[in-house]
Amino acid sequence: MKQVIITIIIAVLALPLVAANANIDRANQAYKQELYNEALKLYLQEAEKTGVSSDLYCNIGDTYYRLKDNVHAVLFYERALLLDPSNSDARFNLDFVRSKMQLPDDAGDSWFSNWVDQTVSRLSSNAWAIIAIITFLLFLAGVAVYMFMDNVLMRKIGFFGGAVLIVASILANMAAFHVYHKATGGNGAIIMPESVVLSKAPREARDKEGEAFRLLQGTRVEIVDTIVDPASGKWLQVSTAGGHKAWINAKDVEVI
């Protein structure tokens, strides 16, 4: 009798998971049949009912792309990478759609810093933390070899190997911090209209003097400040990849 009760409890607990898998299967099937509006509806329902994941966001981005809605595709690929920076499908698709929209890669950043950021972001902060711990433990092993071995060759291996490993551990810690800060400390947003003129002050620019610069649809910005104006609504101070700051109406962006 006890075993029957346990089986019933497990079955009841597993029902939401089974239902979720069924919904995803239906969405995937609709996508394969090129019923993209139906697939999008099912994916979004799944995200609302059972929670989000990097793969689910990537699927939503793929579906928006098939619907020729590139800006929402960019938004959801960015959200997928926010949850899992190592999601290679989301990263590849994001780069592809951005290039199709003819968006600049990261205006103001050098090719080296862009390459470092992309390379580091291929792993999660937890993965980099594990690498840091392992390399530090190996460093300690190298120190032990240098201190306690009599063989000259082994002592040299312990010394120089330990030096390399401690540097690797420090770099892995820095990478873990960078990825973690990027995922939790940033306030990324995507420009949604076809193009937007940003203002030098938190209000609508009425002339050229009040205009800061123009950004294209799909451009990523970082939100650095917020002001609510009773007359004109919510305004955000944003920073571009090149470090330029200006104000934009909150209705013109979607937060990642």
C-alpha positions, 0 to 999 in steps of 0.5 A: 500500500505504501509503495502505491501511495509513493507511486501516485505522489511521484506521478502527480509531481511529474505531471507538470513536467510531462505537460511542459514537454508536451507543450514544447513538442507541440511548439517544435512540431509547429515550427518544423511545419513552418506554422511559426505563429502557432509555434511562437504562441506555444513557446511564449505560453510555455515561458509564462507557465513553467518558467524560462530557460536559455534554450527556450529563449533561443527557440523564441528568437529563432521563431521571431526570425522566421517571422521576419521580426529581427529586432525581437529575435535579437532581444530573445537571443540576448535573453538566452545568452543572459541566462547561459553565456555558453549557449553557442546556438544563441550566440551564432544566431545573434551574430547572424541576425545582427549582421543581417540588420547591419548593426555595428559589432560594438562601436568604440571597443577594440577588436581585441576587447571584443574578442576577449569578451566573446571568448570569455562569455562562451563559458558560464561564471560557474564553469570559470570558477571551477576552472579557477579552483582546479588550476589553483589546486594544481598550483598547490601540487606544483608547489609541493613538487618543487619543495619536496622532490629531489629530482632537479627536472621535477623541481623545475616542472613544479616551479614553472608549471606552478607559475603558469597555473597560478596565472591561469587561476587568476585569469579564470577568476577574472573571467568568472567575475566578468561573466557574472557581472555581465549577467547580473550587474548589467541593465541591457536593453534593445532599441525597438523602433526602426531608429530613435533620436536620443536626447541630451536631457530627459525630455523630447528633443525639440531642435538639433541642439537638444539631440544627442545622436541616433541609434538603429533598431536592434542596438544594445544599450545599457541603462544607467539611470531612470527618471519619471516625468509626470508630463512625458513619462519614464525616461532612461539614461543609456550608454552605448558600447562606445561609452556615449550617454544620452536619454531615451523614452522607456517605450522605445526600448525592451529590457533584456 
